Amino acid sequence: MKDLLKDPFTIIIAYFIMVIFTFGHAYNNYPEEEPMYFAGQTHVIHNGPGTITFGALACSVAWPLYWSVKLQEKK
């Protein structure tokens, strides 16, 4: 088992598995509508599939940071 964890190929595969898992989680938790406040008025921003995909992709590449924030979130 120690040799398996020292192999760089194992680390790369584990990283990409977490990228895929994090992408799915971030995509499903990205809001479709976001309120925006400008000049004292509330506007609603509608996020399309491209915006959601880009946001989820950015989260999945930096998955250690994403999960760090998710685990520290106050419910």
FENGICOR-V451867 format. One record per pair of residues at least 12 apart in sequence whose ideal C-beta (glycine too) atoms are under 10 Angstrom apart, sorted by sequence separation. I is the first residue (numbers start at 1). J is the second residue. D is the distance in whole Angstrom. If there is no record, write none. Layout:
i & j & d
I & J & D
I & J & D
//
This chain:
i & j & d
33 & 45 & 7
34 & 46 & 8
32 & 45 & 10
33 & 46 & 6
34 & 47 & 7
31 & 45 & 9
32 & 46 & 7
33 & 47 & 7
31 & 46 & 10
32 & 47 & 6
31 & 47 & 7
32 & 48 & 9
30 & 47 & 7
32 & 49 & 10
34 & 51 & 10
32 & 51 & 9
32 & 52 & 7
30 & 51 & 8
31 & 52 & 9
27 & 49 & 9
30 & 52 & 5
29 & 52 & 10
30 & 53 & 9
28 & 52 & 9
30 & 54 & 10
31 & 55 & 10
27 & 52 & 6
30 & 55 & 5
26 & 52 & 9
27 & 53 & 7
29 & 55 & 10
30 & 56 & 6
26 & 53 & 10
29 & 56 & 9
27 & 55 & 8
28 & 56 & 8
26 & 55 & 7
27 & 56 & 4
30 & 59 & 8
23 & 53 & 9
26 & 56 & 4
27 & 57 & 9
29 & 59 & 9
25 & 56 & 8
26 & 57 & 8
24 & 56 & 8
26 & 58 & 8
27 & 59 & 9
23 & 56 & 5
26 & 59 & 4
27 & 60 & 9
22 & 56 & 8
23 & 57 & 7
25 & 59 & 8
26 & 60 & 6
22 & 57 & 10
23 & 58 & 10
25 & 60 & 9
23 & 59 & 7
24 & 60 & 8
22 & 59 & 6
23 & 60 & 4
26 & 63 & 9
19 & 57 & 9
22 & 60 & 4
23 & 61 & 9
25 & 63 & 9
21 & 60 & 8
22 & 61 & 9
19 & 59 & 10
20 & 60 & 7
22 & 62 & 9
23 & 63 & 9
26 & 66 & 6
19 & 60 & 5
22 & 63 & 4
25 & 66 & 8
29 & 70 & 9
18 & 60 & 8
19 & 61 & 7
21 & 63 & 8
22 & 64 & 9
25 & 67 & 9
19 & 62 & 10
20 & 63 & 10
23 & 66 & 10
16 & 60 & 10
19 & 63 & 6
22 & 66 & 6
26 & 70 & 9
18 & 63 & 5
22 & 67 & 7
25 & 70 & 8
15 & 61 & 10
18 & 64 & 8
21 & 67 & 10
15 & 63 & 8
18 & 66 & 10
22 & 70 & 9
15 & 64 & 9
18 & 67 & 8
//
